[in-house]
Each structure stands twice: as structure tokens, then as C-alpha cells.
Amino acid sequence: MGIDGKTDPTIDFYSAFGVSDKKIPMHTHDRLELVLVKKGFFTAQLTGNRTLCGERGDVFIFPSGVEHDQGAVVDGANVFVLVSGINVPLPMLIHTGSDPLLMQWFDQLPQLSREKTTDLTKNTFSKLSGSD
């Protein structure tokens, strides 16, 4: 069990490599979506013509049920993650400055996902620090 007796968040990981002018059309998810821009530039259009633009190291956060399109503006590499069990009220873009710990966390997600790791704090940071 997680915080307040709720189920721990779970991760579904997938990655994609953006190609110039390739857009994923308007869609929604039943879970929170995180997108890390690993390389290049990335945009997302939200309903109401709101546009978010990010570059390497930026993280897009899309709440479940929020309609959006997305894609690489220039050849890029992006990591997409769907997370069950948590949500945020509004879409947002976080400029991380390519924080090394955050970049490493995203790099570790495929392994964590395969191991069915559900605790996003305790297990993740022990993996990153090599203390497991």
C-alpha cells in the first residue's frame, strides 16, 4: 500500500524517437503521462489552442483525460511514461535544466517497469544510488 492506504503508483514505460514534422494527433490517456525531451525540441497542443514547447531536459506532464497532440519539431528523442495511481489538476511543462538525477531516473524506467516496481520513491532512488 502507498501513502494514505492507497495503492502505490505504477509505471508503464515506452519510448519513441521523434522525426521531423511527425505529430501524434489529439488523444487522451486514462492515466497521467510524463514526457521527457531527451534530444531536440518537442511541442504539445492542448484544447483551446494552448501550446507547450520544450527542449532537452524538459518534462511535459499531462493529467489523465486531458486532450493533447504532441510531437518532435526537430529530430529528437523522447521518453513517454504512463503512471497509474497519481494525477495532477493541470497540464504543465517543467524546465529541469537537464537535471542529472532526473535524466538518470528516466533512463532507469525501462528496468523498473520490467521489474514491476510500483513505489516511485523508495525503490527508484535506491536503484539510482546503487544501494540495492
N, CA, C and O atoms as a MOPAC input file, in Angstrom:
PM7 MOZYME 1SCF
protein

 N      0.83300 1    -1.19100 1     0.00000 1
 C      0.00000 1     0.00000 1     0.00000 1
 C      0.86900 1     1.24200 1     0.00000 1
 O      1.99100 1     1.24600 1     0.50700 1
 N      0.32800 1     2.27800 1    -0.57400 1
 C      1.06100 1     3.53900 1    -0.66100 1
 C      0.64300 1     4.50800 1     0.41600 1
 O      0.16100 1     4.12000 1     1.48000 1
 N      0.83600 1     5.76400 1     0.12300 1
 C      0.50600 1     6.83800 1     1.05500 1
 C     -0.99700 1     6.83500 1     1.32500 1
 O     -1.79100 1     6.61600 1     0.41000 1
 N     -1.38000 1     7.07100 1     2.54800 1
 C     -2.78500 1     7.15000 1     2.96900 1
 C     -3.58000 1     5.89000 1     2.64200 1
 O     -4.78500 1     5.96400 1     2.40500 1
 N     -2.90900 1     4.72200 1     2.62800 1
 C     -3.60200 1     3.47000 1     2.38800 1
 C     -4.02900 1     3.24700 1     0.95300 1
 O     -4.74900 1     2.28900 1     0.67300 1
 N     -3.60200 1     4.11300 1     0.02500 1
 C     -3.95300 1     3.95800 1    -1.38500 1
 C     -2.92800 1     3.06100 1    -2.06700 1
 O     -1.82600 1     2.85400 1    -1.56000 1
 N     -3.30900 1     2.53600 1    -3.22000 1
 C     -2.39600 1     1.70400 1    -3.99200 1
 C     -1.23400 1     2.54300 1    -4.49100 1
 O     -1.42200 1     3.69100 1    -4.89400 1
 N     -0.02500 1     1.97400 1    -4.46600 1
 C      1.15000 1     2.68900 1    -4.96900 1
 C      0.99200 1     2.99400 1    -6.45600 1
 O      0.34300 1     2.23800 1    -7.17900 1
 N      1.58600 1     4.10200 1    -6.91600 1
 C      1.57800 1     4.38500 1    -8.35800 1
 C      2.31900 1     3.29500 1    -9.11600 1
 O      3.28100 1     2.72600 1    -8.60100 1
 N      1.88100 1     3.00100 1   -10.33100 1
 C      2.56100 1     2.03800 1   -11.17400 1
 C      2.99800 1     2.72100 1   -12.46200 1
 O      2.38000 1     3.68900 1   -12.90400 1
 N      4.06500 1     2.20900 1   -13.05900 1
 C      4.67000 1     2.80500 1   -14.24300 1
 C      4.44200 1     1.91000 1   -15.44900 1
 O      4.63700 1     0.69700 1   -15.37600 1
 N      4.02800 1     2.50800 1   -16.55700 1
 C      4.03900 1     1.84700 1   -17.86100 1
 C      4.97500 1     2.67600 1   -18.72100 1
 O      4.68300 1     3.83600 1   -19.01100 1
 N      6.09000 1     2.10000 1   -19.13100 1
 C      7.13400 1     2.84200 1   -19.82100 1
 C      7.12000 1     2.53800 1   -21.30500 1
 O      6.92600 1     1.39200 1   -21.71000 1
 N      7.32500 1     3.55200 1   -22.10300 1
 C      7.64000 1     3.34000 1   -23.50100 1
 C      8.41800 1     4.54600 1   -23.99400 1
 O      8.29400 1     5.63500 1   -23.43400 1
 N      9.20700 1     4.36900 1   -25.02200 1
 C      9.97900 1     5.49000 1   -25.55200 1
 C      9.75400 1     5.56500 1   -27.04900 1
 O      9.35700 1     4.58700 1   -27.68200 1
 N     10.01200 1     6.72700 1   -27.60300 1
 C      9.84900 1     6.92200 1   -29.04100 1
 C     10.87900 1     7.92200 1   -29.51400 1
 O     11.35700 1     8.76100 1   -28.75000 1
 N     11.20200 1     7.82100 1   -30.75000 1
 C     12.13100 1     8.76700 1   -31.33300 1
 C     11.36300 1     9.60800 1   -32.32800 1
 O     10.85500 1     9.10000 1   -33.32800 1
 N     11.28200 1    10.90000 1   -32.04600 1
 C     10.54400 1    11.80700 1   -32.90700 1
 C     11.27600 1    12.02900 1   -34.21500 1
 O     12.50600 1    12.01000 1   -34.26400 1
 N     10.52400 1    12.23700 1   -35.25500 1
 C     11.07100 1    12.54200 1   -36.56600 1
 C     10.47600 1    13.87900 1   -36.97600 1
 O      9.32700 1    14.17300 1   -36.64700 1
 N     11.24100 1    14.68700 1   -37.68600 1
 C     10.77300 1    15.99700 1   -38.11500 1
 C      9.33600 1    15.93600 1   -38.62800 1
 O      8.97800 1    15.05600 1   -39.41100 1
 N      8.54300 1    16.86000 1   -38.18400 1
 C      7.15400 1    17.03200 1   -38.62300 1
 C      6.23500 1    15.87200 1   -38.24100 1
 O      5.07500 1    15.85900 1   -38.65500 1
 N      6.71400 1    14.90000 1   -37.46900 1
 C      5.83500 1    13.80500 1   -37.06000 1
 C      5.06200 1    14.24400 1   -35.82900 1
 O      5.65100 1    14.61000 1   -34.81200 1
 N      3.75300 1    14.20600 1   -35.92600 1
 C      2.87600 1    14.59000 1   -34.82200 1
 C      1.99900 1    13.41100 1   -34.44700 1
 O      1.53900 1    12.66500 1   -35.31000 1
 N      1.77400 1    13.25100 1   -33.15800 1
 C      0.77700 1    12.29800 1   -32.68700 1
 C     -0.51100 1    13.10800 1   -32.56700 1
 O     -0.53700 1    14.09600 1   -31.83300 1
 N     -1.58400 1    12.72000 1   -33.26700 1
 C     -2.81100 1    13.53200 1   -33.25200 1
 C     -3.45400 1    13.61100 1   -31.87000 1
 O     -3.06700 1    12.88800 1   -30.95100 1
 N     -4.43800 1    14.49600 1   -31.73500 1
 C     -5.15100 1    14.69900 1   -30.47100 1
 C     -5.59400 1    13.36200 1   -29.89400 1
 O     -6.14800 1    12.51400 1   -30.59300 1
 N     -5.33400 1    13.19600 1   -28.59500 1
 C     -5.68500 1    11.95500 1   -27.90000 1
 C     -5.72000 1    12.23000 1   -26.40300 1
 O     -5.31600 1    13.30100 1   -25.95100 1
 N     -6.19900 1    11.26900 1   -25.64900 1
 C     -6.19200 1    11.34300 1   -24.18500 1
 C     -5.66200 1    10.01600 1   -23.65000 1
 O     -5.52000 1     9.04000 1   -24.38700 1
 N     -5.37400 1    10.00500 1   -22.35600 1
 C     -4.96500 1     8.78100 1   -21.67000 1
 C     -5.82300 1     8.62700 1   -20.41800 1
 O     -6.34300 1     9.60700 1   -19.88500 1
 N     -5.96300 1     7.38700 1   -19.95800 1
 C     -6.69500 1     7.16000 1   -18.71700 1
 C     -5.76500 1     7.23700 1   -17.50900 1
 O     -6.17300 1     6.96900 1   -16.37900 1
 N     -4.50800 1     7.60700 1   -17.76200 1
 C     -3.50600 1     7.76300 1   -16.69800 1
 C     -2.70600 1     9.03700 1   -16.95000 1
 O     -2.76800 1     9.61200 1   -18.03600 1
 N     -1.96700 1     9.46500 1   -15.96000 1
 C     -1.06700 1    10.60000 1   -16.09800 1
 C      0.04200 1    10.24300 1   -17.08300 1
 O      0.54600 1     9.12000 1   -17.07100 1
 N      0.42400 1    11.19600 1   -17.93700 1
 C      1.51600 1    10.96500 1   -18.87300 1
 C      2.65500 1    11.94200 1   -18.59500 1
 O      2.43200 1    13.14100 1   -18.42700 1
 N      3.87500 1    11.41500 1   -18.54700 1
 C      5.09000 1    12.22300 1   -18.44600 1
 C      5.84500 1    12.05900 1   -19.75700 1
 O      5.95100 1    10.95100 1   -20.28200 1
 N      6.36600 1    13.15400 1   -20.28200 1
 C      7.19900 1    13.09100 1   -21.48300 1
 C      8.48900 1    13.83800 1   -21.18700 1
 O      8.46300 1    15.03200 1   -20.88800 1
 N      9.60600 1    13.14900 1   -21.26800 1
 C     10.92200 1    13.77600 1   -21.11200 1
 C     11.51000 1    13.99100 1   -22.49900 1
 O     11.58300 1    13.06000 1   -23.30100 1
 N     11.92900 1    15.22000 1   -22.77700 1
 C     12.60200 1    15.51500 1   -24.03600 1
 C     14.08200 1    15.17400 1   -23.84300 1
 O     14.79700 1    15.87400 1   -23.12700 1
 N     14.53300 1    14.09900 1   -24.48300 1
 C     15.92400 1    13.65700 1   -24.35500 1
 C     16.83200 1    14.37600 1   -25.34900 1
 O     18.02100 1    14.55800 1   -25.08800 1
 N     16.27800 1    14.78200 1   -26.47900 1
 C     17.06800 1    15.40200 1   -27.52700 1
 C     16.13300 1    16.19300 1   -28.42800 1
 O     15.00200 1    15.77000 1   -28.66900 1
 N     16.58900 1    17.33300 1   -28.92800 1
 C     15.79700 1    18.10900 1   -29.86800 1
 C     14.76200 1    18.98200 1   -29.17300 1
 O     14.93500 1    19.38600 1   -28.02300 1
 N     13.69000 1    19.26100 1   -29.89100 1
 C     12.60700 1    20.11500 1   -29.39800 1
 C     11.29500 1    19.36400 1   -29.54200 1
 O     11.15600 1    18.50300 1   -30.41100 1
 N     10.33700 1    19.69000 1   -28.69200 1
 C      9.07000 1    18.96100 1   -28.62700 1
 C      7.95200 1    19.95300 1   -28.34200 1
 O      8.13400 1    20.87200 1   -27.54400 1
 N      6.81100 1    19.78400 1   -28.97400 1
 C      5.66100 1    20.64600 1   -28.69400 1
 C      4.43800 1    19.79400 1   -28.39900 1
 O      4.34400 1    18.63600 1   -28.80500 1
 N      3.51600 1    20.39600 1   -27.68600 1
 C      2.21800 1    19.77600 1   -27.42500 1
 C      1.15600 1    20.85300 1   -27.55000 1
 O      1.30600 1    21.95400 1   -27.02200 1
 N      0.09800 1    20.52800 1   -28.24500 1
 C     -1.05100 1    21.42700 1   -28.39200 1
 C     -2.17600 1    20.88900 1   -27.52100 1
 O     -2.52600 1    19.71100 1   -27.60300 1
 N     -2.73400 1    21.74400 1   -26.69700 1
 C     -3.84400 1    21.36000 1   -25.82800 1
 C     -5.12600 1    21.93700 1   -26.38700 1
 O     -5.08700 1    22.85700 1   -27.20400 1
 N     -6.24900 1    21.41700 1   -25.96400 1
 C     -7.51700 1    22.00200 1   -26.38400 1
 C     -7.52700 1    23.46800 1   -25.97500 1
 O     -6.96800 1    23.83700 1   -24.94300 1
 N     -8.16400 1    24.29900 1   -26.78900 1
 C     -8.18100 1    25.72900 1   -26.50900 1
 C     -6.96600 1    26.43800 1   -27.08200 1
 O     -6.68500 1    27.57800 1   -26.71500 1
 N     -6.23400 1    25.77000 1   -27.98700 1
 C     -5.06700 1    26.33500 1   -28.67000 1
 C     -3.91600 1    26.71400 1   -27.75200 1
 O     -3.11600 1    27.57600 1   -28.11400 1
 N     -3.80400 1    26.11300 1   -26.60100 1
 C     -2.64400 1    26.34000 1   -25.74200 1
 C     -1.51900 1    25.43000 1   -26.22100 1
 O     -1.72300 1    24.23200 1   -26.41800 1
 N     -0.33700 1    26.00000 1   -26.40800 1
 C      0.81300 1    25.24100 1   -26.88300 1
 C      1.91800 1    25.25800 1   -25.83500 1
 O      2.23300 1    26.30400 1   -25.26800 1
 N      2.49900 1    24.09800 1   -25.58400 1
 C      3.66500 1    23.97800 1   -24.71300 1
 C      4.84900 1    23.58800 1   -25.59400 1
 O      4.73700 1    22.67900 1   -26.41700 1
 N      5.97900 1    24.26900 1   -25.42600 1
 C      7.18200 1    23.98300 1   -26.20800 1
 C      8.32800 1    23.67100 1   -25.25600 1
 O      8.59000 1    24.42200 1   -24.31600 1
 N      9.00100 1    22.56900 1   -25.50400 1
 C     10.09900 1    22.17900 1   -24.62700 1
 C     11.31800 1    21.73900 1   -25.40300 1
 O     11.25400 1    21.45000 1   -26.59800 1
 N     12.44100 1    21.69500 1   -24.68800 1
 C     13.70300 1    21.25700 1   -25.27100 1
 C     14.35600 1    20.25100 1   -24.33700 1
 O     13.78300 1    19.87900 1   -23.31300 1
 N     15.56000 1    19.81300 1   -24.69400 1
 C     16.25900 1    18.77200 1   -23.93500 1
 C     16.18300 1    19.02700 1   -22.42400 1
 O     16.49100 1    20.11700 1   -21.94200 1
 N     15.76300 1    17.98600 1   -21.69600 1
 C     15.68200 1    18.07000 1   -20.24200 1
 C     14.33800 1    18.51900 1   -19.71000 1
 O     14.08100 1    18.40700 1   -18.51100 1
 N     13.46700 1    19.03100 1   -20.58500 1
 C     12.14500 1    19.48000 1   -20.12200 1
 C     11.20700 1    18.28700 1   -19.96100 1
 O     11.31500 1    17.29600 1   -20.68200 1
 N     10.28700 1    18.39700 1   -19.00500 1
 C      9.31200 1    17.34700 1   -18.74600 1
 C      7.90500 1    17.92800 1   -18.92500 1
 O      7.53800 1    18.91300 1   -18.28500 1
 N      7.13500 1    17.29700 1   -19.80400 1
 C      5.72500 1    17.63400 1   -20.00100 1
 C      4.91600 1    16.71800 1   -19.08700 1
 O      5.22100 1    15.53100 1   -18.96500 1
 N      3.88800 1    17.26700 1   -18.44700 1
 C      3.00500 1    16.47100 1   -17.59600 1
 C      1.57500 1    16.68200 1   -18.07800 1
 O      1.06400 1    17.80200 1   -18.07600 1
 N      0.93700 1    15.58800 1   -18.49100 1
 C     -0.44700 1    15.63400 1   -18.96700 1
 C     -1.32800 1    14.83600 1   -18.01000 1
 O     -1.14200 1    13.62700 1   -17.87000 1
 N     -2.28900 1    15.49500 1   -17.34600 1
 C     -3.20700 1    14.75200 1   -16.47900 1
 C     -4.04700 1    13.76500 1   -17.28800 1
 O     -4.23000 1    13.94000 1   -18.49300 1
 N     -4.54900 1    12.74300 1   -16.63100 1
 C     -5.43600 1    11.80900 1   -17.32200 1
 C     -6.65000 1    12.57400 1   -17.83800 1
 O     -7.15200 1    13.49100 1   -17.18700 1
 N     -7.10900 1    12.17600 1   -19.02500 1
 C     -8.30500 1    12.77200 1   -19.60400 1
 C     -8.09800 1    14.09100 1   -20.32500 1
 O     -9.04900 1    14.60600 1   -20.91300 1
 N     -6.90100 1    14.66400 1   -20.30800 1
 C     -6.65700 1    15.93900 1   -20.98300 1
 C     -6.27800 1    15.67200 1   -22.43900 1
 O     -5.30900 1    14.96600 1   -22.71900 1
 N     -7.04800 1    16.24100 1   -23.35500 1
 C     -6.79700 1    16.04100 1   -24.77900 1
 C     -5.57800 1    16.86300 1   -25.21100 1
 O     -5.45100 1    18.03900 1   -24.86900 1
 N     -4.68700 1    16.21600 1   -25.97100 1
 C     -3.47800 1    16.89100 1   -26.43600 1
 C     -2.92300 1    16.16600 1   -27.65900 1
 O     -3.15300 1    14.97300 1   -27.85400 1
 N     -2.18600 1    16.91900 1   -28.47900 1
 C     -1.37000 1    16.27000 1   -29.50100 1
 C      0.06900 1    16.51800 1   -29.09700 1
 O      0.32700 1    17.29100 1   -28.17500 1
 N      1.00200 1    15.88200 1   -29.76600 1
 C      2.39600 1    16.06000 1   -29.37800 1
 C      3.30300 1    15.56200 1   -30.47900 1
 O      2.91900 1    14.72400 1   -31.29500 1
 N      4.52100 1    16.09500 1   -30.48900 1
 C      5.48300 1    15.61600 1   -31.46500 1
 C      6.76500 1    16.40200 1   -31.44800 1
 O      6.85100 1    17.48900 1   -30.87800 1
 N      7.76800 1    15.82200 1   -32.09200 1
 C      9.06800 1    16.46700 1   -32.20400 1
 C      8.99800 1    17.52100 1   -33.29700 1
 O      8.47400 1    17.26500 1   -34.38200 1
 N      9.52900 1    18.71000 1   -33.01100 1
 C      9.59800 1    19.77100 1   -34.00400 1
 C     10.81500 1    19.52600 1   -34.89600 1
 O     10.75900 1    19.71200 1   -36.11200 1
 N     11.88700 1    19.11600 1   -34.28500 1
 C     13.13000 1    18.77300 1   -34.97500 1
 C     13.44900 1    17.34800 1   -34.54800 1
 O     13.01400 1    16.90900 1   -33.48300 1
 N     14.20300 1    16.61900 1   -35.36700 1
 C     14.54800 1    15.24300 1   -34.97100 1
 C     14.90400 1    15.21000 1   -33.49500 1
 O     15.74900 1    15.97800 1   -33.03400 1
 N     14.26800 1    14.33500 1   -32.77000 1
 C     14.50400 1    14.27900 1   -31.33800 1
 C     14.27600 1    12.90400 1   -30.78800 1
 O     13.83600 1    11.99700 1   -31.49500 1
 N     14.57400 1    12.75600 1   -29.53600 1
 C     14.32800 1    11.51100 1   -28.81700 1
 C     13.54800 1    11.87700 1   -27.57000 1
 O     13.93000 1    12.78900 1   -26.83600 1
 N     12.47900 1    11.18100 1   -27.33400 1
 C     11.60400 1    11.48800 1   -26.21100 1
 C     11.26300 1    10.21100 1   -25.46700 1
 O     11.18400 1     9.13700 1   -26.06400 1
 N     11.06200 1    10.32800 1   -24.17800 1
 C     10.66900 1     9.20000 1   -23.34300 1
 C      9.24900 1     9.48400 1   -22.85800 1
 O      8.97600 1    10.53600 1   -22.28100 1
 N      8.36200 1     8.54200 1   -23.09900 1
 C      6.96800 1     8.67600 1   -22.69400 1
 C      6.69500 1     7.67300 1   -21.57600 1
 O      7.10000 1     6.51400 1   -21.65400 1
 N      6.00700 1     8.13400 1   -20.53900 1
 C      5.71800 1     7.28500 1   -19.39200 1
 C      4.26900 1     7.49800 1   -18.98500 1
 O      3.82300 1     8.63700 1   -18.84700 1
 N      3.53700 1     6.41900 1   -18.79300 1
 C      2.18200 1     6.49100 1   -18.25000 1
 C      2.22800 1     5.99700 1   -16.82000 1
 O      2.80600 1     4.94700 1   -16.53900 1
 N      1.61900 1     6.75200 1   -15.91200 1
 C      1.66500 1     6.42500 1   -14.48900 1
 C      0.24500 1     6.31700 1   -13.95900 1
 O     -0.54500 1     7.25400 1   -14.08000 1
 N     -0.07400 1     5.18200 1   -13.37600 1
 C     -1.38100 1     4.98200 1   -12.74300 1
 C     -1.27200 1     5.30100 1   -11.26100 1
 O     -0.21600 1     5.12000 1   -10.65500 1
 N     -2.36300 1     5.77400 1   -10.68400 1
 C     -2.41900 1     5.95200 1    -9.23900 1
 C     -2.09800 1     7.34900 1    -8.75000 1
 O     -2.24200 1     7.62700 1    -7.55900 1
 N     -1.66300 1     8.24600 1    -9.64400 1
 C     -1.46100 1     9.64700 1    -9.27300 1
 C     -1.96900 1    10.51200 1   -10.41500 1
 O     -2.10600 1    10.04000 1   -11.54300 1
 N     -2.24500 1    11.76200 1   -10.12700 1
 C     -2.68600 1    12.68400 1   -11.16700 1
 C     -2.38800 1    14.10200 1   -10.71300 1
 O     -2.11700 1    14.34000 1    -9.53600 1
 N     -2.43700 1    15.03600 1   -11.64000 1
 C     -2.29000 1    16.45700 1   -11.35500 1
 C     -3.48300 1    17.16800 1   -11.95900 1
 O     -4.09800 1    16.64300 1   -12.88700 1
 N     -3.83400 1    18.36200 1   -11.45800 1
 C     -5.03400 1    19.02500 1   -11.96600 1
 C     -4.88200 1    19.66600 1   -13.34200 1
 O     -5.85800 1    19.73600 1   -14.08800 1
 N     -3.68400 1    20.13800 1   -13.70000 1
 C     -3.49300 1    20.86500 1   -14.95400 1
 C     -2.25700 1    20.37200 1   -15.69300 1
 O     -1.29800 1    19.92300 1   -15.06500 1
 N     -2.26900 1    20.45200 1   -17.04300 1
 C     -1.05400 1    20.13200 1   -17.78100 1
 C      0.03800 1    21.13900 1   -17.44100 1
 O     -0.25400 1    22.29800 1   -17.14600 1
 N      1.27900 1    20.70500 1   -17.48200 1
 C      2.36300 1    21.63600 1   -17.19900 1
 C      3.63600 1    21.21200 1   -17.90500 1
 O      3.77800 1    20.07300 1   -18.34900 1
 N      4.55800 1    22.15900 1   -17.99500 1
 C      5.87900 1    21.92900 1   -18.55100 1
 C      6.88000 1    22.36200 1   -17.50100 1
 O      6.81000 1    23.48300 1   -16.99600 1
 N      7.81200 1    21.48300 1   -17.16800 1
 C      8.82300 1    21.78700 1   -16.15900 1
 C     10.18100 1    21.85900 1   -16.84600 1
 O     10.61300 1    20.90300 1   -17.48900 1
 N     10.84400 1    22.99600 1   -16.70300 1
 C     12.19700 1    23.17300 1   -17.24200 1
 C     13.17500 1    22.69400 1   -16.17200 1
 O     13.33700 1    23.34600 1   -15.14100 1
 N     13.82000 1    21.56700 1   -16.41200 1
 C     14.67100 1    20.95600 1   -15.39100 1
 C     16.13500 1    21.33700 1   -15.52000 1
 O     16.92600 1    21.05700 1   -14.61900 1
 N     16.51100 1    21.97200 1   -16.62900 1
 C     17.92200 1    22.24200 1   -16.84400 1
 C     18.70900 1    20.96200 1   -17.04600 1
 O     19.90700 1    20.91500 1   -16.76900 1
 N     18.03900 1    19.92200 1   -17.53000 1
 C     18.66200 1    18.60600 1   -17.73700 1
 C     19.27400 1    18.07000 1   -16.44800 1
 O     20.39100 1    17.55400 1   -16.44600 1
 N     18.53000 1    18.19800 1   -15.35000 1
 C     18.97800 1    17.72300 1   -14.04900 1
 C     19.46900 1    16.27300 1   -14.16400 1
 O     18.72100 1    15.40500 1   -14.61400 1
 N     20.71700 1    16.00400 1   -13.76300 1
 C     21.28400 1    14.65700 1   -13.93900 1
 C     20.50200 1    13.55400 1   -13.22900 1
 O     20.33800 1    12.46700 1   -13.78400 1
 N     20.01900 1    13.80800 1   -12.02100 1
 C     19.27100 1    12.77900 1   -11.29300 1
 C     17.96100 1    12.45900 1   -12.00900 1
 O     17.58600 1    11.29300 1   -12.13300 1
 N     17.27100 1    13.49200 1   -12.47700 1
 C     16.01500 1    13.27600 1   -13.19400 1
 C     16.26400 1    12.53500 1   -14.50800 1
 O     15.51900 1    11.61500 1   -14.84800 1
 N     17.29200 1    12.92200 1   -15.24100 1
 C     17.60600 1    12.25100 1   -16.50200 1
 C     17.93500 1    10.77600 1   -16.23800 1
 O     17.52800 1     9.90200 1   -17.00400 1
 N     18.66200 1    10.50600 1   -15.16700 1
 C     19.01400 1     9.13100 1   -14.81800 1
 C     17.76300 1     8.34600 1   -14.41900 1
 O     17.63700 1     7.16900 1   -14.75700 1
 N     16.83100 1     8.99700 1   -13.69700 1
 C     15.58600 1     8.33800 1   -13.30300 1
 C     14.82900 1     7.87100 1   -14.54300 1
 O     14.37000 1     6.73100 1   -14.60200 1
 N     14.70100 1     8.75400 1   -15.53000 1
 C     14.01400 1     8.37000 1   -16.76100 1
 C     14.76800 1     7.24800 1   -17.47700 1
 O     14.14200 1     6.35000 1   -18.04100 1
 N     16.09300 1     7.28700 1   -17.46000 1
 C     16.87500 1     6.22400 1   -18.08800 1
 C     16.66000 1     4.88300 1   -17.40700 1
 O     16.75400 1     3.84200 1   -18.05600 1
 N     16.37100 1     4.89000 1   -16.10100 1
 C     16.16500 1     3.65400 1   -15.33800 1
 C     14.74400 1     3.10300 1   -15.46300 1
 O     14.49400 1     1.96800 1   -15.05700 1
 N     13.80800 1     3.88000 1   -16.01300 1
 C     12.40900 1     3.44500 1   -16.04500 1
 C     12.15500 1     2.13500 1   -16.78900 1
 O     11.32200 1     1.35100 1   -16.33300 1
 N     12.82700 1     1.85200 1   -17.91200 1
 C     12.54500 1     0.55700 1   -18.55400 1
 C     12.81300 1    -0.61200 1   -17.62000 1
 O     12.01000 1    -1.54100 1   -17.54500 1
 N     13.91800 1    -0.57600 1   -16.91800 1
 C     14.24800 1    -1.66100 1   -15.98900 1
 C     13.25200 1    -1.70100 1   -14.84100 1
 O     12.78500 1    -2.77600 1   -14.46500 1
 N     12.92000 1    -0.54200 1   -14.27800 1
 C     11.96800 1    -0.50300 1   -13.16600 1
 C     10.60800 1    -1.03300 1   -13.60000 1
 O      9.94100 1    -1.74200 1   -12.84700 1
 N     10.20300 1    -0.68500 1   -14.81600 1
 C      8.91700 1    -1.13700 1   -15.33100 1
 C      8.91100 1    -2.65600 1   -15.51000 1
 O      7.93600 1    -3.32000 1   -15.15800 1
 N      9.99100 1    -3.20100 1   -16.05300 1
 C     10.07900 1    -4.66300 1   -16.23400 1
 C     10.03400 1    -5.39900 1   -14.91000 1
 O      9.50700 1    -6.50800 1   -14.82000 1
 N     10.59200 1    -4.77000 1   -13.87800 1
 C     10.61000 1    -5.40200 1   -12.56400 1
 C      9.30000 1    -5.19700 1   -11.81000 1
 O      9.16200 1    -5.61700 1   -10.66200 1
 N      8.35400 1    -4.55500 1   -12.46000 1
 C      7.04900 1    -4.27200 1   -11.84500 1
 C      7.20100 1    -3.43900 1   -10.56800 1
 O      6.44600 1    -3.60500 1    -9.61000 1
 N      8.18100 1    -2.54900 1   -10.57400 1
 C      8.39300 1    -1.66300 1    -9.43100 1
 C      7.20700 1    -0.70800 1    -9.33900 1
 O      6.83200 1    -0.08500 1   -10.33200 1
 N      6.62700 1    -0.59400 1    -8.17000 1
 C      5.46800 1     0.27100 1    -8.03100 1
 C      5.72400 1     1.46400 1    -7.12800 1
 O      5.04100 1     2.47900 1    -7.26000 1
 N      6.66800 1     1.38100 1    -6.23200 1
 C      6.92400 1     2.50200 1    -5.33400 1
 C      7.89100 1     3.45900 1    -6.02300 1
 O      9.08300 1     3.17200 1    -6.13400 1
 N      7.37300 1     4.59900 1    -6.48600 1
 C      8.16600 1     5.51600 1    -7.29700 1
 C      9.20100 1     6.28800 1    -6.49800 1
 O     10.04900 1     6.95200 1    -7.09400 1
 N      9.16600 1     6.22800 1    -5.19600 1
 C     10.14900 1     6.97400 1    -4.41300 1
 C     11.19200 1     6.03500 1    -3.82800 1
 O     12.37100 1     6.13200 1    -4.17000 1
 N     10.78500 1     5.14700 1    -2.96900 1
 C     11.73600 1     4.27600 1    -2.25900 1
 C     12.56100 1     3.42000 1    -3.22400 1
 O     13.79000 1     3.48100 1    -3.20200 1
 N     11.90400 1     2.62600 1    -4.06600 1
 C     12.62400 1     1.71500 1    -4.94100 1
 C     13.41900 1     2.44300 1    -6.01800 1
 O     14.53200 1     2.03400 1    -6.34800 1
 N     12.86600 1     3.50300 1    -6.56200 1
 C     13.55100 1     4.22600 1    -7.63000 1
 C     14.85900 1     4.80100 1    -7.15100 1
 O     15.88300 1     4.62400 1    -7.81100 1
 N     14.86100 1     5.48300 1    -6.02800 1
 C     16.08000 1     6.14200 1    -5.60400 1
 C     17.11100 1     5.16100 1    -5.06400 1
 O     18.30500 1     5.45700 1    -5.09100 1
 N     16.68400 1     4.00300 1    -4.57500 1
 C     17.69100 1     3.01600 1    -4.18600 1
 C     18.35500 1     2.45800 1    -5.44300 1
 O     19.54900 1     2.15800 1    -5.41700 1
 N     17.61700 1     2.31100 1    -6.53800 1
 C     18.19700 1     1.85200 1    -7.81200 1
 C     19.19700 1     2.86900 1    -8.32300 1
 O     20.28900 1     2.50300 1    -8.75700 1
 N     18.83500 1     4.14900 1    -8.27400 1
 C     19.70400 1     5.20200 1    -8.79100 1
 C     21.00100 1     5.30700 1    -8.01100 1
 O     22.06900 1     5.54400 1    -8.57600 1
 N     20.88900 1     5.12700 1    -6.69500 1
 C     22.08500 1     5.28300 1    -5.86900 1
 C     22.92200 1     4.01400 1    -5.83500 1
 O     24.03700 1     4.02200 1    -5.31300 1
 N     22.39800 1     2.92100 1    -6.38900 1
 C     23.13800 1     1.67100 1    -6.41000 1
 C     23.16200 1     0.97000 1    -5.06800 1
 O     24.00900 1     0.10700 1    -4.83500 1
 N     22.23300 1     1.33300 1    -4.17200 1
 C     22.24700 1     0.76400 1    -2.83300 1
 C     21.39400 1    -0.48800 1    -2.68400 1
 O     21.19100 1    -0.97400 1    -1.57100 1
 N     20.89400 1    -1.01100 1    -3.79900 1
 C     20.01400 1    -2.17600 1    -3.64100 1
 C     20.73300 1    -3.47400 1    -3.66700 1
 O     20.10900 1    -4.52800 1    -3.54500 1

